[in-house]
Amino acid sequence: MNKIYFDHSATTPVLPAAAEAMVTFLTDNYGNPSSVYETGRAAKVALQDARESIAALLGADDPKEIIFTAGGSEADNLAIKGVADAKRKRGNHIVTSTIEHPAVMEPLKYLEKNGFQVTYVPVDSKGMVDPADVAAALTDETILVSIMLANNVVGTIQPVKEIAALLGGKGIAFHSDAVQAVGNLAIDVNELGVDMLSISGHKFHGPKGVGALYVRKGTRINPIIHGGGQERNKRSGTENVSGIVGLARALEVVEEEREEKTKRLAALRERLVDGVLSSIDEVQYLGDPVRRLPGSACFSFKFIEGESLILNLDMMGVAASSGSACSSHSLEPSHVILAMGYSAVDAHGSLRITMGRSSTEAEVDELLRILPGIVTRLRQMSPFHAGETAEMFMTEHPEDGPDHHHAHDEI
Ligand SMILES: *Cc1c(COP(=O)(O)O)cnc(C)c1O
């Protein structure tokens, strides 16, 4: 059996069409878009084409509303710090949720150390934000709300449109991290009602290190990177022309394939979930069963550590991840799964399977063939299986406290 890649929420392979489109801007058309001579002009035209294409695919009114960045994290940072800086005289309060990606959480923590107040609205057991909680959190000081469109750990799709409707006319900027949603959901910034929206190339078969922030005309935002004034002064630095070309090409392809792909992936996911729940006991299926990313399934297995599960799957040629921070030096349970009300033990036993455009039924069946055996073997080895309690697990691992959260390792 070939290697099976079930970690599409972590990253995706670059589409051949995107890679092909990029090459000429690394070699022949290497010019700087700010230069006036021929090769610079070619780069400038490519940049403009990419901007127009991405704006159209996101439903933006104007290509000028697209700011290219070096990925999803920078887009999130620009949205949050950029608005905070521009509006700090108007107010110092920001509202977000407890399940955001670290690229949103960490800039907010930074702002908290610098005079801003942040309200973290809770989620329910399925990982869903209640728009009423967002409305209740607003104060006269609120300048920004940031709620992700789809969660990267459990896949739950948030009621972004409903939240936007509650914010209408209040002069509060509304940002959504849509990094996981691109290629999986129809995204139209006007339909959603967002003022800012982050995307990242490598999560939808584009290159790594390139992304974009949509910024609605009239939204006040200051740059976080200063220099030569590129991107209409909102993001200085010579543009990553080849990356941006790859970003646009990848978005064009995944949008074209989206409806067919998501239907196929939802069916594969149901096959996987049914298979896991019927062949393994003491397992919970996490997240909203319906309002979720089509190819994403997250489980929690009792008496098992997700890390061991990942390593055992890896030995069998299957790449997947745990809901915990995906790093070898951190066993910190996922803040997302904890926020949904699960225990640290449940969070530790999590497995995230994220399928994508290359995933097949044969791969799902192969996972279903090997997973029960791995789970049984790990449980037999587990000191926690035969009657020991969750509390014991916790006291055995006192170092796994919230202070040790290596949030930046989450992908
Ligand atoms: C991956 C991811 C990011 C970060 O994007 P990068 O391009 O890797 O910096 C931000 N938000 C979410 C939801 C993600 O899944």
Ligand as a Chemical Component Dictionary entry (heavy atoms), coordinates in Angstrom:
data_LIG
# 
_chem_comp.id                   LIG 
_chem_comp.type                 NON-POLYMER 
_chem_comp.pdbx_formal_charge   0 
_chem_comp.three_letter_code    LIG 
# 
loop_
_chem_comp_atom.comp_id 
_chem_comp_atom.atom_id 
_chem_comp_atom.alt_atom_id 
_chem_comp_atom.type_symbol 
_chem_comp_atom.charge 
_chem_comp_atom.model_Cartn_x 
_chem_comp_atom.model_Cartn_y 
_chem_comp_atom.model_Cartn_z 
_chem_comp_atom.pdbx_ordinal 
LIG C1 C1 C 0 -2.814 26.842 8.987  1  
LIG C2 C2 C 0 -3.721 27.850 9.595  2  
LIG C3 C3 C 0 -3.291 29.172 9.811  3  
LIG C4 C4 C 0 -1.887 29.620 9.534  4  
LIG O1 O1 O 0 -1.606 29.698 8.166  5  
LIG P1 P1 P 0 -0.070 29.682 7.686  6  
LIG O2 O2 O 0 -0.147 30.006 6.238  7  
LIG O3 O3 O 0 0.436  28.302 7.955  8  
LIG O4 O4 O 0 0.644  30.733 8.461  9  
LIG C5 C5 C 0 -4.189 30.076 10.353 10 
LIG N1 N1 N 0 -5.438 29.699 10.653 11 
LIG C6 C6 C 0 -5.889 28.446 10.466 12 
LIG C7 C7 C 0 -7.296 28.108 10.808 13 
LIG C8 C8 C 0 -5.045 27.479 9.933  14 
LIG O5 O5 O 0 -5.487 26.235 9.770  15 
# 
loop_
_chem_comp_bond.comp_id 
_chem_comp_bond.atom_id_1 
_chem_comp_bond.atom_id_2 
_chem_comp_bond.value_order 
_chem_comp_bond.pdbx_ordinal 
LIG C1 C2 SING 1  
LIG C2 C3 SING 2  
LIG C2 C8 DOUB 3  
LIG C3 C4 SING 4  
LIG C3 C5 DOUB 5  
LIG C4 O1 SING 6  
LIG O1 P1 SING 7  
LIG P1 O2 DOUB 8  
LIG P1 O3 SING 9  
LIG P1 O4 SING 10 
LIG C5 N1 SING 11 
LIG N1 C6 DOUB 12 
LIG C6 C7 SING 13 
LIG C6 C8 SING 14 
LIG C8 O5 SING 15 
# 
